[in-house]
Amino acid sequence: MLFNSEKVQLPRDPNLTDTCNLFLKSRSLPGLLLFIAGAVLLMGIITAEIFYPAGYTTAHSEISDLGATRPPDSISFQPSASIFNTTMIIGGLLILAASLILFWTKTKWYIVLFFALVGTGILGVGLFPGDNVFFHPLFALLTFISGGLAAIVSFEMTHPPFAYLLGLLGVITLFFLFFSPVFIPILGDGGTERFVAYPLIIWMIGLGGYLIGKSG
């Protein structure tokens, strides 16, 4: 008996193939990852705050206190600590994945770099909670500086007037970061940090939604 050595060609849907290729080559996927990352970070912080014992305040408690407070006498409360740290790890990985896909789509190198640094910083914040006096402040500072710069340079990925809003969010982050000694007596440690961190979360969700809609 003779066997046909020719490969069997399965039927393909050209429309489905073209759609998949377009999705991978466009910025829809990194936009989706950024949107999810921003939503995860926001809801994770809120959820960790819900389960944190009484005494945690927006004005005087830092966001990272949800994972662990600073030494000496560092403390952490469950399940808030696990929720917060896991949230940071997931958010960081999602942003790193988005930066990798942006690299594949030939996005400008400095945009990819700042996105990757943001993801690395957030991932490090989750891996090294607030009781780590060396790595945690390092990764937190990396997140805020690279995040502010990423928001500013991401205006090249959008069009006015939305581009200006993204840039403004980055400026707000860097402004409150570098002038924090001025605002801490007014807003408190926690309040000032939120004026640094929350614009970045808004930026992620906004840019992510824009990229999804633009590529759709």
C-alpha positions as CSV (number, residue, x, y, z in Angstrom):
1,M,0.0,0.0,0.0
2,L,1.3,3.4,-1.0
3,F,1.0,6.3,1.4
4,N,0.6,9.9,0.3
5,S,3.5,11.8,1.8
6,E,2.0,15.1,1.0
7,K,1.2,17.3,4.0
8,V,-2.5,17.7,4.7
9,Q,-3.4,21.4,4.5
10,L,-6.0,22.4,6.9
11,P,-8.4,25.1,5.8
12,R,-7.7,28.5,7.1
13,D,-9.9,31.5,7.6
14,P,-8.0,34.4,5.9
15,N,-10.0,36.9,7.7
16,L,-9.2,35.4,11.1
17,T,-5.5,35.2,10.3
18,D,-5.4,38.8,9.1
19,T,-7.2,40.0,12.2
20,C,-4.7,38.1,14.5
21,N,-1.7,39.5,12.7
22,L,-3.1,43.0,12.8
23,F,-3.8,42.7,16.5
24,L,-0.3,41.5,17.2
25,K,1.3,44.2,15.0
26,S,-0.8,47.0,16.4
27,R,-0.8,48.6,19.8
28,S,-4.1,47.1,20.9
29,L,-2.5,44.4,23.0
30,P,-0.1,46.6,24.9
31,G,-2.9,49.0,25.3
32,L,-5.1,46.2,26.8
33,L,-2.2,45.2,29.1
34,L,-1.7,48.8,30.3
35,F,-5.5,49.3,30.9
36,I,-5.6,46.0,32.9
37,A,-2.5,46.9,34.9
38,G,-3.9,50.3,35.9
39,A,-7.2,48.8,36.9
40,V,-5.5,46.0,38.9
41,L,-3.3,48.5,40.7
42,L,-6.1,50.9,41.6
43,M,-8.5,48.2,42.8
44,G,-5.8,46.3,44.5
45,I,-4.8,49.3,46.6
46,I,-8.5,50.0,47.4
47,T,-9.0,46.4,48.5
48,A,-5.9,46.3,50.6
49,E,-7.1,49.5,52.3
50,I,-10.5,47.9,53.0
51,F,-8.9,45.0,55.0
52,Y,-6.3,47.1,56.8
53,P,-7.1,47.6,60.5
54,A,-8.3,50.9,61.9
55,G,-5.7,53.7,62.0
56,Y,-4.8,53.7,58.3
57,T,-5.4,57.2,56.8
58,T,-5.0,58.6,53.3
59,A,-3.2,61.6,54.7
60,H,-0.7,60.1,57.0
61,S,-0.3,56.5,55.8
62,E,1.8,55.7,52.8
63,I,0.6,53.4,50.1
64,S,3.4,51.0,50.7
65,D,2.3,50.7,54.4
66,L,-0.3,48.3,53.0
67,G,2.5,45.8,52.3
68,A,4.6,46.6,55.3
69,T,5.6,49.7,57.3
70,R,9.1,51.0,57.6
71,P,11.6,49.8,60.2
72,P,12.1,50.0,63.1
73,D,9.1,48.2,64.5
74,S,7.9,47.3,61.0
75,I,4.5,45.7,60.9
76,S,2.3,44.1,58.2
77,F,-1.3,43.0,58.4
78,Q,-3.0,40.2,56.5
79,P,-4.7,39.9,54.1
80,S,-3.8,43.5,53.2
81,A,-0.1,42.8,52.8
82,S,-0.6,39.8,50.5
83,I,-3.2,41.7,48.4
84,F,-1.0,44.8,48.0
85,N,2.2,42.9,47.2
86,T,0.5,40.5,44.8
87,T,-1.2,43.5,43.1
88,M,2.2,45.2,42.6
89,I,3.8,42.0,41.2
90,I,0.9,41.4,38.7
91,G,0.8,45.1,37.7
92,G,4.5,45.2,37.1
93,L,4.5,42.0,35.0
94,L,1.7,43.3,32.9
95,I,3.5,46.6,32.2
96,L,6.7,44.7,31.4
97,A,4.8,42.5,28.9
98,A,3.3,45.7,27.3
99,S,6.8,47.2,27.0
100,L,8.1,44.0,25.3
101,I,5.2,44.1,22.8
102,L,5.8,47.8,22.1
103,F,9.4,46.9,21.3
104,W,8.2,44.3,18.8
105,T,5.9,47.0,17.2
106,K,9.0,49.2,16.5
107,T,8.0,51.8,19.1
108,K,10.7,54.4,19.8
109,W,13.4,53.0,22.1
110,Y,13.1,55.6,24.9
111,I,9.4,55.0,25.2
112,V,9.9,51.3,25.5
113,L,12.7,51.9,28.0
114,F,10.6,54.1,30.3
115,F,7.7,51.7,30.2
116,A,10.1,48.8,31.1
117,L,11.5,50.8,34.0
118,V,8.0,51.5,35.3
119,G,7.2,47.8,35.2
120,T,10.4,46.9,36.8
121,G,9.9,49.5,39.6
122,I,6.3,48.3,40.4
123,L,7.4,44.7,40.3
124,G,10.2,45.5,42.7
125,V,7.8,47.3,45.1
126,G,5.8,44.1,45.3
127,L,8.8,41.8,45.7
128,F,10.4,44.0,48.4
129,P,7.8,45.5,50.7
130,G,8.3,48.5,52.9
131,D,10.2,46.7,55.6
132,N,13.1,46.4,53.1
133,V,15.0,49.6,53.7
134,F,17.2,49.4,50.7
135,F,15.4,47.9,47.8
136,H,11.9,49.2,48.4
137,P,12.7,52.9,48.4
138,L,14.9,52.3,45.3
139,F,12.2,50.6,43.3
140,A,9.5,53.1,44.5
141,L,11.7,56.0,43.3
142,L,12.4,54.2,40.0
143,T,8.6,53.8,39.5
144,F,7.8,57.4,40.2
145,I,10.6,59.0,38.1
146,S,10.4,56.6,35.1
147,G,6.6,56.7,35.3
148,G,6.5,60.5,35.1
149,L,8.9,60.5,32.2
150,A,6.9,57.6,30.5
151,A,3.7,59.6,30.8
152,I,5.4,62.7,29.3
153,V,7.0,60.9,26.3
154,S,3.9,58.8,25.6
155,F,2.3,61.9,24.1
156,E,4.1,60.8,20.9
157,M,1.8,57.8,20.9
158,T,-1.4,59.8,20.9
159,H,-2.8,63.0,19.4
160,P,-3.8,66.4,20.9
161,P,-5.6,67.3,23.0
162,F,-5.3,63.9,24.7
163,A,-1.6,63.9,24.3
164,Y,-1.3,67.1,26.4
165,L,-3.4,65.5,29.2
166,L,-1.0,62.5,29.3
167,G,2.0,64.8,29.5
168,L,0.3,66.8,32.2
169,L,-0.2,63.7,34.3
170,G,3.5,63.0,34.1
171,V,4.4,66.6,35.1
172,I,2.1,66.3,38.1
173,T,3.8,63.2,39.3
174,L,7.3,64.6,39.0
175,F,6.2,68.0,40.4
176,F,4.8,66.5,43.6
177,L,7.7,64.0,43.8
178,F,10.5,66.6,43.7
179,F,8.6,69.2,45.7
180,S,7.3,66.8,48.3
181,P,8.9,68.6,51.2
182,V,6.6,71.5,50.4
183,F,3.4,69.5,50.3
184,I,4.0,67.0,53.1
185,P,3.1,69.6,55.8
186,I,-0.1,70.3,53.9
187,L,-1.2,67.0,52.5
188,G,0.7,64.6,54.8
189,D,3.1,61.8,53.7
190,G,0.3,59.6,52.4
191,G,-1.6,62.5,50.6
192,T,1.5,63.7,48.9
193,E,2.5,60.2,47.8
194,R,-0.9,59.7,46.3
195,F,-0.5,62.9,44.2
196,V,2.6,61.2,42.9
197,A,1.3,57.7,42.3
198,Y,-2.4,58.2,41.3
199,P,-1.7,60.3,38.2
200,L,0.4,57.3,36.9
201,I,-2.5,54.9,37.4
202,I,-4.8,57.3,35.6
203,W,-2.3,57.6,32.8
204,M,-2.1,53.8,32.4
205,I,-5.8,53.4,32.2
206,G,-6.2,56.4,29.9
207,L,-3.4,55.5,27.5
208,G,-4.4,51.9,27.5
209,G,-8.0,52.8,26.5
210,Y,-6.7,55.1,23.9
211,L,-4.5,52.5,22.3
212,I,-7.3,49.9,22.3
213,G,-9.8,52.3,20.7
214,K,-7.2,53.7,18.2
215,S,-6.2,50.3,16.9
216,G,-9.8,48.9,16.9
